[in-house]
Amino acid sequence: MRSPVPSFRARSGKTASPESEGLPLPPPSDAVLSRVESPPGRDGSPVTGPDNQTPPVQPYLDDSGDSRPSWRMDALTFFGLVAVGLVFAVVSDVALSWDGAGYLFEILDQRVPFLSHYRLINIVIHAPILLAAAMTGDVAVLRKVFGAVYALIPLVALGASWWVTQRRAPHLFIWSALGICLVTLPGQLLFVFEAITVVQLFWPLLLIVVLGEERRHWRLMVALSAAILVAHPTAMIVLGLIAVAAAAVSIWMPAHRQAARRTVLIYAVLSFMAAARFLLLSNSFEADALTPDTFVYAVRTALFGLPLAAVVLVSIAALLVCVERAGPGVARRSRLQRIAYPLALAATIGAGLCLLVWASDIRLWRFEHGYRLLALICSLPLVGVAIFDALRGGPADDSLQEAFVRRRLRLAQIAAGCFAVVLAVQSIGWQGATSHLSREIQQSPWSCLSVTSEGWIAGTPLNYWTMPALSMLLQGRAPLKVVMSGDGCSGETFAAGVRMNPWFVRPWSGRWFDLSRLQQGIVADEQTPTGCWSMLTTGWHGTERGGPDAWWRWSNGRGTIRVVSDRDMNVVLTGGLESIRRPAAVTVLLNGQAVTTVAVTWAGMQPFPSVPLQLRRGENLIEMVSDVPPETPTGDYRQLSMGVGTIAIDTRDVSTSCTPRF
């Protein structure tokens, strides 16, 4: 059985003697190297090893004689690299990705913390944002404050881990560095997702427990435990892992057995409380998120490929780091131990390169939000290795300690460098996408745009239900336009306000954002049109695309095309048509009057004969009705009867066409 984790002090060229510490000399039989007594246990008695002897501890002082670690520059380098990546994220507003835009919009609009699904941790996280909103109404500034607050979470988790380990076991900091800088990196852009926050806050708490918590740790333990408990349903698993780690400490570290057993009881109760909280407060959204189908989809879209390769390489690096641990002398190092550290470096760099390639193509991480369900699972191998490494203590040989710690800190710095580069590349990609979106918003003549009208969005993380919030946040407190998810503009009347998501319509007035000019613009588009425009409205499923200009939409058998014109005009309806079964007869009606019937005898999407129509000034409704009953094809959930593609309405008496809107 190994002794408890020994204390480390870095040195700079020489070893402090017992006399310089004011401690008695050890018995001559043990005086191979200078030794001092280990710190007392919680009950004041010395910490002892399996042979009831006080284990050796080698505290080092730097040349100046104080107790500050000489590896503080290594720590500063590490945190400097992490900060570089986070600064890129803040500057590029990457915290607005996925649910982030919805969070910030609701925080500002309602002036209260956004507590979706009873995530009470947000009361603390959103307080600085609300304070900043009380001092300025500049949304650009508030976007940066929002990003900075969330960027502090991984930085605080890493800082707490270093504070816990730097005195007694700085070699254990590597596990927090690998866990936060690499394992959660495929989901780091999910700043607002509490599942990622829980995993990152878990690491300093784990290190406190496996080291044998001290009195100075208690406040941090309480804060971390409370934050995790009210953050996310995965808290029941995380707190259970802490109980398991404490149980291992009670077995392998006799001096800490009594306190460790108490810790086991406390965290078992907390885990039970988290489970009860989930059962009492969970809703259909959280229940659906834990189904096997959801996990399988997340694995396929967010993990398979380069992220999975990176996670595997990090796990290999972790095992090699443990193998690299030497015995009391260099002579006892096996060949594998001698090459383990270079291999661990190579595996860590390989993981970073995999994620760099992945980050360089925005299309590859458009489904990154699914990783929130997998971050904890992917961290489990690292957690097991970290517990094992902590329980077996540090190297016993004084001559190996400093080099041992420095090697691990170098590895941590490489992980931090990977974190900085990958996060910076993703941030640049996100900023490019949002800048493109801002230009499209400014150049559009319409006050309402649908995501389907911008084909390039489909392959980016922008294609998400928070698009209305994101589009308005990019314009400021009084937006002129809105981008709706899917075909939102065609399916909304905007009578009560703007539909921000499938379950909430934001009223036109009465809140922080001023939507009056947006409302005026939408009304003007409807009532005082310029030229002619068309839009597929009711009866159609979502737009599908096969390229920038190729699109199609299926219908359950009756679909409507709305056309608004500023004058009477003769037009021609053209496009593609297909039917789920053949032959089929599709009747075309204009303002309730049958115009013609198209016989569909061909397979697939094919052009149908052009249909001449006479539009009146104002609103016109073109309906297409199929005589084939709708069916649900295998592997689909929709009722399908007919499909149309690349519908166009060309004018016959003027040189322009009716502009299609989505």
RAGIBEL-V901020 format. One record per residue. N is the residue number from 1. BURIAL is 1 if it has 24 or more other C-alpha atoms within 12 Angstrom, else 0. Layout:
BEGIN
N_BURIAL ; N_BURIAL
END
This chain:
BEGIN
1_0 ; 2_1 ; 3_1 ; 4_1 ; 5_1 ; 6_1 ; 7_1 ; 8_1 ; 9_1 ; 10_1 ; 11_1 ; 12_0 ; 13_0 ; 14_0 ; 15_1 ; 16_1 ; 17_0 ; 18_0 ; 19_0 ; 20_0 ; 21_0 ; 22_0 ; 23_0 ; 24_0 ; 25_0 ; 26_0 ; 27_0 ; 28_0 ; 29_0 ; 30_0 ; 31_0 ; 32_0 ; 33_1 ; 34_1 ; 35_1 ; 36_1 ; 37_1 ; 38_1 ; 39_1 ; 40_0 ; 41_1 ; 42_0 ; 43_0 ; 44_0 ; 45_0 ; 46_0 ; 47_1 ; 48_1 ; 49_1 ; 50_0 ; 51_0 ; 52_0 ; 53_0 ; 54_1 ; 55_1 ; 56_1 ; 57_1 ; 58_1 ; 59_1 ; 60_1 ; 61_1 ; 62_0 ; 63_0 ; 64_0 ; 65_0 ; 66_0 ; 67_0 ; 68_0 ; 69_1 ; 70_1 ; 71_1 ; 72_1 ; 73_0 ; 74_1 ; 75_1 ; 76_0 ; 77_0 ; 78_1 ; 79_1 ; 80_0 ; 81_1 ; 82_1 ; 83_1 ; 84_1 ; 85_1 ; 86_1 ; 87_1 ; 88_1 ; 89_1 ; 90_1 ; 91_1 ; 92_1 ; 93_1 ; 94_1 ; 95_1 ; 96_1 ; 97_1 ; 98_1 ; 99_1 ; 100_1 ; 101_1 ; 102_1 ; 103_1 ; 104_1 ; 105_1 ; 106_1 ; 107_1 ; 108_1 ; 109_1 ; 110_0 ; 111_1 ; 112_1 ; 113_1 ; 114_1 ; 115_1 ; 116_1 ; 117_1 ; 118_0 ; 119_1 ; 120_1 ; 121_1 ; 122_1 ; 123_0 ; 124_1 ; 125_1 ; 126_1 ; 127_1 ; 128_1 ; 129_1 ; 130_1 ; 131_0 ; 132_1 ; 133_1 ; 134_0 ; 135_0 ; 136_0 ; 137_1 ; 138_0 ; 139_1 ; 140_1 ; 141_0 ; 142_1 ; 143_1 ; 144_1 ; 145_1 ; 146_1 ; 147_1 ; 148_1 ; 149_1 ; 150_1 ; 151_1 ; 152_1 ; 153_1 ; 154_1 ; 155_1 ; 156_1 ; 157_1 ; 158_1 ; 159_1 ; 160_1 ; 161_1 ; 162_1 ; 163_1 ; 164_1 ; 165_1 ; 166_1 ; 167_1 ; 168_1 ; 169_1 ; 170_1 ; 171_1 ; 172_1 ; 173_1 ; 174_1 ; 175_1 ; 176_1 ; 177_1 ; 178_1 ; 179_1 ; 180_1 ; 181_1 ; 182_1 ; 183_1 ; 184_1 ; 185_1 ; 186_1 ; 187_1 ; 188_1 ; 189_1 ; 190_1 ; 191_1 ; 192_1 ; 193_1 ; 194_1 ; 195_1 ; 196_1 ; 197_1 ; 198_1 ; 199_1 ; 200_1 ; 201_1 ; 202_1 ; 203_1 ; 204_1 ; 205_1 ; 206_1 ; 207_1 ; 208_1 ; 209_1 ; 210_1 ; 211_1 ; 212_1 ; 213_1 ; 214_1 ; 215_0 ; 216_0 ; 217_1 ; 218_0 ; 219_0 ; 220_1 ; 221_1 ; 222_0 ; 223_0 ; 224_1 ; 225_1 ; 226_1 ; 227_1 ; 228_1 ; 229_1 ; 230_1 ; 231_1 ; 232_1 ; 233_1 ; 234_1 ; 235_1 ; 236_1 ; 237_1 ; 238_1 ; 239_1 ; 240_1 ; 241_1 ; 242_1 ; 243_1 ; 244_1 ; 245_1 ; 246_1 ; 247_1 ; 248_1 ; 249_1 ; 250_1 ; 251_1 ; 252_1 ; 253_1 ; 254_1 ; 255_1 ; 256_1 ; 257_1 ; 258_0 ; 259_1 ; 260_1 ; 261_1 ; 262_0 ; 263_1 ; 264_1 ; 265_0 ; 266_1 ; 267_1 ; 268_1 ; 269_0 ; 270_1 ; 271_1 ; 272_1 ; 273_1 ; 274_1 ; 275_1 ; 276_0 ; 277_1 ; 278_1 ; 279_0 ; 280_0 ; 281_0 ; 282_0 ; 283_0 ; 284_0 ; 285_0 ; 286_0 ; 287_0 ; 288_0 ; 289_1 ; 290_0 ; 291_0 ; 292_0 ; 293_0 ; 294_0 ; 295_0 ; 296_0 ; 297_0 ; 298_1 ; 299_1 ; 300_0 ; 301_1 ; 302_1 ; 303_1 ; 304_1 ; 305_0 ; 306_1 ; 307_1 ; 308_1 ; 309_1 ; 310_1 ; 311_1 ; 312_1 ; 313_1 ; 314_1 ; 315_1 ; 316_1 ; 317_1 ; 318_1 ; 319_1 ; 320_1 ; 321_1 ; 322_1 ; 323_1 ; 324_1 ; 325_1 ; 326_1 ; 327_1 ; 328_0 ; 329_0 ; 330_0 ; 331_0 ; 332_0 ; 333_0 ; 334_0 ; 335_0 ; 336_0 ; 337_0 ; 338_0 ; 339_0 ; 340_1 ; 341_1 ; 342_0 ; 343_1 ; 344_1 ; 345_1 ; 346_1 ; 347_1 ; 348_1 ; 349_1 ; 350_1 ; 351_1 ; 352_1 ; 353_1 ; 354_1 ; 355_1 ; 356_1 ; 357_1 ; 358_1 ; 359_1 ; 360_1 ; 361_1 ; 362_1 ; 363_1 ; 364_1 ; 365_1 ; 366_1 ; 367_1 ; 368_1 ; 369_1 ; 370_1 ; 371_1 ; 372_1 ; 373_1 ; 374_1 ; 375_1 ; 376_1 ; 377_1 ; 378_1 ; 379_1 ; 380_1 ; 381_1 ; 382_1 ; 383_1 ; 384_1 ; 385_1 ; 386_1 ; 387_1 ; 388_1 ; 389_1 ; 390_1 ; 391_1 ; 392_1 ; 393_1 ; 394_1 ; 395_1 ; 396_1 ; 397_1 ; 398_1 ; 399_1 ; 400_1 ; 401_1 ; 402_1 ; 403_1 ; 404_1 ; 405_1 ; 406_1 ; 407_1 ; 408_1 ; 409_1 ; 410_1 ; 411_1 ; 412_1 ; 413_1 ; 414_1 ; 415_1 ; 416_1 ; 417_1 ; 418_1 ; 419_1 ; 420_1 ; 421_1 ; 422_1 ; 423_1 ; 424_1 ; 425_1 ; 426_1 ; 427_1 ; 428_1 ; 429_1 ; 430_1 ; 431_1 ; 432_0 ; 433_1 ; 434_1 ; 435_0 ; 436_0 ; 437_1 ; 438_1 ; 439_0 ; 440_1 ; 441_1 ; 442_0 ; 443_0 ; 444_0 ; 445_0 ; 446_1 ; 447_1 ; 448_1 ; 449_1 ; 450_1 ; 451_1 ; 452_1 ; 453_1 ; 454_1 ; 455_1 ; 456_1 ; 457_1 ; 458_1 ; 459_1 ; 460_1 ; 461_1 ; 462_1 ; 463_1 ; 464_1 ; 465_1 ; 466_1 ; 467_1 ; 468_1 ; 469_1 ; 470_1 ; 471_1 ; 472_1 ; 473_1 ; 474_1 ; 475_1 ; 476_1 ; 477_1 ; 478_1 ; 479_1 ; 480_1 ; 481_1 ; 482_1 ; 483_1 ; 484_1 ; 485_1 ; 486_1 ; 487_1 ; 488_1 ; 489_1 ; 490_1 ; 491_1 ; 492_1 ; 493_0 ; 494_1 ; 495_0 ; 496_0 ; 497_1 ; 498_1 ; 499_1 ; 500_1 ; 501_1 ; 502_0 ; 503_0 ; 504_0 ; 505_0 ; 506_1 ; 507_0 ; 508_1 ; 509_0 ; 510_0 ; 511_0 ; 512_1 ; 513_1 ; 514_1 ; 515_1 ; 516_1 ; 517_0 ; 518_1 ; 519_1 ; 520_1 ; 521_1 ; 522_1 ; 523_0 ; 524_0 ; 525_1 ; 526_1 ; 527_0 ; 528_0 ; 529_1 ; 530_0 ; 531_1 ; 532_1 ; 533_1 ; 534_1 ; 535_1 ; 536_1 ; 537_1 ; 538_1 ; 539_1 ; 540_1 ; 541_1 ; 542_1 ; 543_1 ; 544_1 ; 545_1 ; 546_0 ; 547_0 ; 548_0 ; 549_0 ; 550_0 ; 551_1 ; 552_1 ; 553_1 ; 554_1 ; 555_1 ; 556_1 ; 557_1 ; 558_1 ; 559_1 ; 560_1 ; 561_1 ; 562_1 ; 563_1 ; 564_1 ; 565_1 ; 566_0 ; 567_1 ; 568_0 ; 569_1 ; 570_1 ; 571_1 ; 572_1 ; 573_1 ; 574_1 ; 575_1 ; 576_1 ; 577_1 ; 578_1 ; 579_1 ; 580_1 ; 581_1 ; 582_0 ; 583_0 ; 584_1 ; 585_1 ; 586_1 ; 587_1 ; 588_1 ; 589_1 ; 590_1 ; 591_0 ; 592_0 ; 593_0 ; 594_0 ; 595_0 ; 596_0 ; 597_0 ; 598_1 ; 599_1 ; 600_1 ; 601_0 ; 602_0 ; 603_0 ; 604_0 ; 605_1 ; 606_0 ; 607_1 ; 608_1 ; 609_0 ; 610_0 ; 611_1 ; 612_1 ; 613_1 ; 614_1 ; 615_1 ; 616_0 ; 617_0 ; 618_1 ; 619_1 ; 620_1 ; 621_1 ; 622_1 ; 623_1 ; 624_1 ; 625_1 ; 626_1 ; 627_1 ; 628_1 ; 629_0 ; 630_1 ; 631_0 ; 632_0 ; 633_0 ; 634_0 ; 635_0 ; 636_0 ; 637_0 ; 638_0 ; 639_1 ; 640_1 ; 641_1 ; 642_1 ; 643_1 ; 644_1 ; 645_1 ; 646_1 ; 647_1 ; 648_1 ; 649_1 ; 650_1 ; 651_1 ; 652_0 ; 653_0 ; 654_0 ; 655_0 ; 656_0 ; 657_1 ; 658_1 ; 659_1 ; 660_1 ; 661_1 ; 662_1
END
